[in-house]
Amino acid sequence: MSALWIATFATSAICFLLKLLGYSLPESALNKPIIQRINALIPIALLSALVAVQTLGDDRTVVIDHRLAGVVAAAIALRFGANFPLMMLAAAITSALIYNL
């Protein structure tokens, strides 16, 4: 068994134990405002990290290329109130144009 599989199994076990711990905590511990605030911000932080890694990452280096232009175009479209399909279209067109230059 390779080190990658060992790490995968260990990470899976840790995630399972954390989830089990969350179910076994009393409700009074989970209803604290700071815990609820943290729980509200975790998905935002994880999604932001995913977008950053997928936009700027290329194997083991940081790359600024057409993907960043697409994300910037999407951010500008959202800033001006575009709906989701229009924002995605703007990002795709911008990224494709810069990629083909």
Phi, psi and omega per residue, in radians:
M1 nan 2.307 -3.079
S2 -1.410 2.909 3.135
A3 -1.123 -0.535 3.116
L4 -1.122 -0.738 3.122
W5 -1.195 -0.667 3.097
I6 -1.087 -0.772 3.108
A7 -1.120 -0.672 3.117
T8 -1.114 -0.811 3.129
F9 -1.142 -0.711 3.138
A10 -1.132 -0.749 3.115
T11 -1.131 -0.691 3.101
S12 -1.103 -0.742 3.119
A13 -1.121 -0.718 3.117
I14 -1.116 -0.763 3.111
C15 -1.077 -0.733 3.117
F16 -1.091 -0.773 -3.137
L17 -1.134 -0.667 3.094
L18 -1.142 -0.697 3.106
K19 -1.145 -0.738 3.104
L20 -1.102 -0.693 3.095
L21 -1.098 -0.686 3.116
G22 -1.093 -0.644 3.115
Y23 -1.293 -0.466 -3.081
S24 -1.590 -0.132 3.086
L25 -1.267 2.536 3.086
P26 -1.192 2.661 -3.092
E27 -1.086 -0.534 -3.140
S28 -1.118 -0.536 3.120
A29 -1.290 -0.498 -3.098
L30 -1.567 -0.238 -3.108
N31 -1.597 0.129 3.095
K32 -1.234 2.475 -3.097
P33 -1.029 -0.646 -3.116
I34 -1.179 -0.659 3.110
I35 -1.170 -0.735 3.123
Q36 -1.160 -0.650 3.100
R37 -1.139 -0.755 3.110
I38 -1.096 -0.764 3.128
N39 -1.104 -0.543 3.110
A40 -1.285 -0.502 -3.066
L41 -1.607 -0.314 -3.103
I42 -1.052 -0.838 3.133
P43 -1.074 -0.609 3.117
I44 -1.144 -0.764 3.133
A45 -1.142 -0.730 -3.141
L46 -1.161 -0.734 3.121
L47 -1.161 -0.689 3.094
S48 -1.099 -0.720 3.106
A49 -1.133 -0.698 3.120
L50 -1.110 -0.760 3.122
V51 -1.107 -0.739 -3.139
A52 -1.120 -0.765 -3.126
V53 -1.164 -0.757 -3.114
Q54 -1.257 -0.464 -3.135
T55 -1.437 -0.745 -2.997
L56 -1.856 -0.146 -3.055
G57 -1.641 2.459 3.040
D58 -2.531 1.679 -3.051
D59 1.057 -1.748 -3.114
R60 -2.101 0.309 -3.123
T61 -2.220 2.839 3.046
V62 -1.688 2.234 -3.066
V63 -2.232 2.324 3.034
I64 -1.833 1.964 -3.097
D65 -2.538 -2.715 -3.034
H66 -1.103 -0.438 -3.135
R67 -1.142 -0.685 3.117
L68 -1.136 -0.678 3.093
A69 -1.088 -0.666 3.090
G70 -1.127 -0.725 3.113
V71 -1.159 -0.702 3.099
V72 -1.126 -0.725 3.094
A73 -1.092 -0.696 3.101
A74 -1.127 -0.709 3.127
A75 -1.134 -0.714 3.108
I76 -1.145 -0.737 3.119
A77 -1.085 -0.729 3.105
L78 -1.164 -0.618 3.130
R79 -1.099 -0.592 3.131
F80 -1.589 0.193 3.004
G81 1.465 0.388 3.120
A82 -1.221 2.588 3.074
N83 -1.361 3.006 -3.009
F84 -1.059 -0.838 -3.140
P85 -1.076 -0.672 3.116
L86 -1.165 -0.677 3.112
M87 -1.112 -0.771 3.128
M88 -1.123 -0.686 3.110
L89 -1.113 -0.766 3.113
A90 -1.081 -0.741 3.131
A91 -1.135 -0.761 -3.105
A92 -1.163 -0.754 -3.128
I93 -1.145 -0.782 3.132
T94 -1.061 -0.817 -3.133
S95 -1.102 -0.730 -3.134
A96 -1.160 -0.714 3.131
L97 -1.093 -0.789 -3.118
I98 -1.233 -0.610 3.107
Y99 -1.106 -0.639 -3.101
N100 -1.535 0.016 3.093
L101 -1.344 nan nan
